[in-house]
């Protein structure tokens, strides 16, 4: 079953809230006799982690929280949606929460902090 982002809730991050931590492991580097080097990626390097905030109304957050608990089995299931890659919104990414979305109330809106894994080759 394909799960998509919850209709009616925003998916665009707040300005200056987006970040992508550095990868955990550096590329594998092999030295050759002529002084040349070959850098190779490691398996799983296509997996990226991003952090961002989204502003929602309290009603949108209530629907979103229910979607995470019920449809995404408390955030453990992957879904297909749009995400910001640092320059533009990209469609069709396979996403999964790296940690539980954290709301902070800012009446009358809620700022939700996201920590998301993006899987390659969807």
C-alpha positions in Angstrom: 0.0 0.0 0.0 1.3 3.4 -0.9 1.0 6.1 1.7 1.2 9.7 0.7 1.4 13.0 2.7 -1.8 14.0 4.6 -4.0 16.2 2.3 -4.8 19.6 3.8 -1.7 19.9 5.9 1.3 22.1 4.8 4.5 20.4 3.8 6.7 23.4 3.0 9.3 24.2 5.7 9.7 27.6 7.4 12.4 29.9 6.0 15.8 29.1 7.5 14.6 26.1 9.4 16.0 23.5 7.0 19.3 21.7 7.6 21.0 18.5 6.4 23.6 17.1 8.9 26.9 15.8 7.4 27.0 12.2 6.4 28.2 9.8 9.1 30.9 8.2 7.1 33.4 9.6 4.6 33.9 8.1 1.2 36.3 5.1 0.9 39.6 6.3 -0.7 42.0 4.0 -2.4 45.5 5.2 -3.2 47.1 4.1 -6.5 50.8 3.8 -7.5 50.8 7.0 -9.6 49.6 9.1 -6.7 46.0 9.1 -7.9 43.2 8.4 -5.5 39.8 6.9 -6.1 36.9 7.9 -3.9 34.0 5.5 -3.7 30.7 5.9 -1.9 29.7 3.4 0.8 26.5 1.3 0.6 23.7 3.3 2.0 25.2 6.7 1.1 22.1 7.6 -0.8 20.2 7.8 2.5 19.9 11.4 3.7 18.7 12.9 6.9 17.1 16.4 7.0 15.7 18.6 9.7 13.0 21.3 9.2 10.0 23.1 10.8 6.5 23.4 9.4 3.9 25.8 10.6 0.4 24.4 11.1 -2.9 25.5 12.6 -4.0 23.6 15.7 -6.7 21.7 13.6 -4.1 20.8 11.0 -1.7 19.5 13.7 -4.5 17.5 15.3 -5.2 15.8 12.0 -1.5 15.3 11.3 -0.9 13.8 14.8 -3.7 11.3 14.2 -2.2 10.5 10.8 1.2 9.8 12.3 -0.3 7.6 15.1 -2.7 5.6 13.1 -1.7 5.6 9.4 2.1 5.7 10.0 1.9 3.4 13.0 3.4 6.0 15.3 5.8 7.2 12.7 7.5 3.9 11.9 6.1 3.5 8.4 7.5 5.2 5.2 5.4 7.5 3.0 5.8 9.2 -0.3 5.8 13.0 -0.3 7.5 16.2 -1.2 10.5 17.5 0.6 12.8 20.5 0.4 16.4 19.6 -0.8 18.0 22.9 0.0 17.1 24.6 -3.2 13.6 23.5 -4.2 10.7 21.3 -3.3 11.2 17.8 -4.7 8.3 15.4 -5.4 8.2 11.6 -5.0 10.6 11.1 -2.1 10.3 8.1 0.2 10.4 9.5 3.7 10.4 8.2 7.2 10.6 9.9 10.6 14.0 9.6 12.2 12.5 10.8 15.4 9.0 11.8 16.6 7.7 15.2 15.3 7.9 17.7 18.1 5.2 20.4 18.3 5.8 23.7 20.0 2.7 25.8 20.6 2.8 29.4 19.2 -0.8 30.5 19.5 -2.8 30.3 17.2 -0.3 28.2 15.2 1.8 25.2 16.0 5.5 24.9 14.8 6.3 21.2 14.3 10.0 20.2 14.2 10.7 17.3 11.8 13.7 15.0 11.7 13.3 12.8 8.5 15.1 10.1 6.6 15.0 10.3 2.8 15.5 7.0 1.0 17.1 7.0 -2.5 15.8 5.6 -5.8 12.0 5.7 -5.3 
